[in-house]
Amino acid sequence: MTSIDTRNMKRESLLMMADVCLDGSAQSARVKVRNLSNAGMMVEGPLVAATGQRVVVTLKQIGSVGGRIAWTQSARVGISFDEPVDSSKARTKLIGEMPEAPRYARPAVAPEEPSPWTARKI
């Protein structure tokens, strides 16, 4: 597919993290995924790559996917996958990832015992 053909593909706009390892590099770069489709993705981050360079992208729900750098523009990079992926998996939640809601998301509950601290009346 050419870059013109893939622009018509449905893309999921999302904000998640991925690891991108350039061909021949031992370390991967942590990048933000700006959008994702079955054929490719746009990422933003500290990735210095050339058009056509081979990469391996690791997405949490999808796994490792091979591809090539399709374009670069400042800190944003377009990646074309070698084989189509199921991009809808990126939106699914991992069951059992967290045993309970994070503290900030739990409802406020009054303490069971009376507290020595009381509200001051003015």
Contacts in CASP RR format, 6 or more apart in sequence:
PFRMAT RR
TARGET T0000
AUTHOR 0000-0000-0000
METHOD contacts of the structure
MODEL  1
MTSIDTRNMKRESLLMMADVCLDGSAQSARVKVRNLSNAGMMVEGPLVAA
TGQRVVVTLKQIGSVGGRIAWTQSARVGISFDEPVDSSKARTKLIGEMPE
APRYARPAVAPEEPSPWTARKI
1 39 0 8 1.000
1 80 0 8 1.000
3 70 0 8 1.000
3 71 0 8 1.000
3 80 0 8 1.000
6 37 0 8 1.000
6 39 0 8 1.000
6 40 0 8 1.000
6 80 0 8 1.000
9 37 0 8 1.000
9 38 0 8 1.000
9 39 0 8 1.000
10 37 0 8 1.000
10 38 0 8 1.000
11 35 0 8 1.000
11 36 0 8 1.000
11 37 0 8 1.000
11 87 0 8 1.000
12 35 0 8 1.000
12 36 0 8 1.000
12 37 0 8 1.000
12 87 0 8 1.000
12 88 0 8 1.000
12 90 0 8 1.000
12 91 0 8 1.000
13 34 0 8 1.000
13 35 0 8 1.000
14 33 0 8 1.000
14 34 0 8 1.000
14 35 0 8 1.000
14 36 0 8 1.000
14 90 0 8 1.000
14 91 0 8 1.000
15 32 0 8 1.000
15 33 0 8 1.000
15 34 0 8 1.000
16 32 0 8 1.000
16 33 0 8 1.000
16 59 0 8 1.000
16 60 0 8 1.000
16 90 0 8 1.000
17 30 0 8 1.000
17 31 0 8 1.000
17 32 0 8 1.000
17 33 0 8 1.000
17 60 0 8 1.000
18 30 0 8 1.000
18 31 0 8 1.000
18 33 0 8 1.000
18 41 0 8 1.000
18 43 0 8 1.000
18 57 0 8 1.000
18 58 0 8 1.000
18 59 0 8 1.000
18 60 0 8 1.000
19 28 0 8 1.000
19 29 0 8 1.000
19 30 0 8 1.000
19 31 0 8 1.000
19 57 0 8 1.000
19 58 0 8 1.000
20 28 0 8 1.000
20 29 0 8 1.000
20 31 0 8 1.000
20 43 0 8 1.000
20 47 0 8 1.000
20 55 0 8 1.000
20 56 0 8 1.000
20 57 0 8 1.000
20 58 0 8 1.000
20 77 0 8 1.000
20 79 0 8 1.000
21 27 0 8 1.000
21 28 0 8 1.000
21 29 0 8 1.000
21 55 0 8 1.000
21 56 0 8 1.000
21 57 0 8 1.000
21 58 0 8 1.000
22 29 0 8 1.000
22 47 0 8 1.000
22 49 0 8 1.000
22 53 0 8 1.000
22 54 0 8 1.000
22 55 0 8 1.000
23 53 0 8 1.000
23 54 0 8 1.000
23 55 0 8 1.000
23 56 0 8 1.000
28 56 0 8 1.000
28 58 0 8 1.000
29 45 0 8 1.000
29 46 0 8 1.000
29 47 0 8 1.000
30 45 0 8 1.000
30 46 0 8 1.000
31 43 0 8 1.000
31 44 0 8 1.000
31 45 0 8 1.000
31 46 0 8 1.000
31 47 0 8 1.000
31 77 0 8 1.000
32 43 0 8 1.000
32 44 0 8 1.000
32 45 0 8 1.000
33 41 0 8 1.000
33 42 0 8 1.000
33 43 0 8 1.000
33 59 0 8 1.000
33 90 0 8 1.000
34 41 0 8 1.000
34 42 0 8 1.000
34 43 0 8 1.000
34 44 0 8 1.000
34 76 0 8 1.000
35 41 0 8 1.000
35 42 0 8 1.000
36 59 0 8 1.000
36 87 0 8 1.000
36 90 0 8 1.000
37 87 0 8 1.000
38 81 0 8 1.000
38 84 0 8 1.000
38 85 0 8 1.000
38 86 0 8 1.000
38 87 0 8 1.000
39 80 0 8 1.000
39 81 0 8 1.000
39 84 0 8 1.000
40 70 0 8 1.000
40 78 0 8 1.000
40 79 0 8 1.000
40 80 0 8 1.000
40 81 0 8 1.000
40 85 0 8 1.000
41 57 0 8 1.000
41 78 0 8 1.000
41 79 0 8 1.000
41 81 0 8 1.000
42 76 0 8 1.000
42 77 0 8 1.000
42 78 0 8 1.000
42 79 0 8 1.000
43 76 0 8 1.000
43 77 0 8 1.000
43 78 0 8 1.000
43 79 0 8 1.000
44 75 0 8 1.000
44 76 0 8 1.000
44 77 0 8 1.000
45 75 0 8 1.000
45 76 0 8 1.000
45 77 0 8 1.000
46 75 0 8 1.000
47 75 0 8 1.000
47 77 0 8 1.000
49 55 0 8 1.000
49 69 0 8 1.000
49 72 0 8 1.000
49 77 0 8 1.000
50 69 0 8 1.000
50 72 0 8 1.000
51 69 0 8 1.000
51 70 0 8 1.000
51 71 0 8 1.000
51 72 0 8 1.000
52 68 0 8 1.000
52 69 0 8 1.000
52 70 0 8 1.000
53 68 0 8 1.000
53 69 0 8 1.000
54 66 0 8 1.000
54 67 0 8 1.000
54 68 0 8 1.000
55 66 0 8 1.000
55 67 0 8 1.000
55 68 0 8 1.000
55 69 0 8 1.000
55 79 0 8 1.000
56 64 0 8 1.000
56 65 0 8 1.000
56 66 0 8 1.000
56 67 0 8 1.000
57 64 0 8 1.000
57 65 0 8 1.000
57 66 0 8 1.000
57 67 0 8 1.000
57 79 0 8 1.000
57 81 0 8 1.000
58 64 0 8 1.000
58 65 0 8 1.000
59 65 0 8 1.000
59 85 0 8 1.000
59 90 0 8 1.000
60 90 0 8 1.000
60 94 0 8 1.000
61 89 0 8 1.000
61 90 0 8 1.000
61 91 0 8 1.000
61 92 0 8 1.000
61 94 0 8 1.000
62 85 0 8 1.000
62 86 0 8 1.000
62 87 0 8 1.000
62 89 0 8 1.000
62 90 0 8 1.000
65 81 0 8 1.000
65 82 0 8 1.000
65 83 0 8 1.000
65 85 0 8 1.000
66 81 0 8 1.000
66 82 0 8 1.000
66 83 0 8 1.000
67 79 0 8 1.000
67 80 0 8 1.000
67 81 0 8 1.000
67 82 0 8 1.000
68 79 0 8 1.000
68 80 0 8 1.000
68 82 0 8 1.000
69 77 0 8 1.000
69 78 0 8 1.000
69 79 0 8 1.000
69 80 0 8 1.000
70 78 0 8 1.000
70 79 0 8 1.000
70 80 0 8 1.000
71 77 0 8 1.000
71 78 0 8 1.000
72 78 0 8 1.000
100 106 0 8 1.000
END
